[in-house]
Amino acid sequence: MKVEAKEMKDEVKRMKDDLQRKSDQKEKDDQKARDEIQSLRTRIKQLESSDLTRQQNTIKQNKKNEKIEKNVKHLIHKTDDLENRPRRDNLRIIGLPEDHDKRKSLDIILEEIIQENCPEILEQEGKVEIERIHRSPPVFNPQLTTLRSVITKLKNNQMKEKILQAAKKKPFRYHGNTVRLAQDLAASTLKDRKAWNTIFQKARELGLQPRIKYPSKLSIFLQGKVWSFNTTEEFQAFINKRPDLNRKFNVQPQNSRESSRTIFMSTLPLFLERACQVISLLCHLLSL
């Protein structure tokens, strides 16, 4: 009996020790799991903090990009205006064949164009007084297929305005060739004005009395009021609020959305190019 009691006592002790070991191991495993969970929570907080910092930095960078983009657009506008100012007093004759000025001087050709198409201006203002007149570019390049324009500046600004008004009413002709007289403006401004062509024609058909104002604004007369727009996007937003007018124009909205960085990177080379053009133009004017 004593032997059996001792064996049972030993068995109970072994079972007790085994349970204690398992309990200790489970406590270690639980502690390890708690430590891992705490580590994960710490990492999550760090990631959240890092993500928040990144978002804040992105917002700050976007604001900087928007400011830079705004400044670049302002500088582009200034350079365009600086280039346009000395050009606005000029007349540009487009489509005059190169061989004409080999037989006659350009000042005589200009007077003959005015005499042929709007003689009443000569009767009102008298003889055409020219300050300067030349081809642009001045050097002929036989590899170019397009005709060089003729740039001229008249001493009588009132005569220039009357010629421009007459040229808007009908196409001018010279010795059987159609020539176009327009205000001399920077290429970028002419491009901006050209963007209005489709809208301008439709507005004229609808009797909205469209006008292109300097440098490239569109104005229309609607409901007894004059409305002006700087860009086609502004015009699109305007007619979107007027379904009847929107259907008549059927102008497709702009769907592309460029980031500020993309816009900045795309406009910066253009700004630098125009700045160089303006500097070159000023140097040319100073040399005259």
Buried (B, 14 or more C-beta within 10 A) or exposed (E): EEEEEEEEEEEEEEEEEEEEEEEEEEEEEEEEEEEEEEEEEEEEEEEEEEEEEEEEEEEEEEEEBBEBBEEBBEBBEBBBBBBBEBBBBBBBBBBBEEEBBEEEEBBEBBBBBBEEBBEEBBEEBEEBEBEEBBBEEEEEEEEEEEBBBBBBBBEBEEBBEBBEEBBEEEEBEBEEEEBEBBBBBBEBBBEBBEEBEEBBEBBEEBEBEBBBEEBBBBBBBBEEEEBEBEBBEEBBEBBEEEEEBBEBBEBEEEEEEEEBBEBBBEBBEEBBEBBEBBEEBEEEEEEE
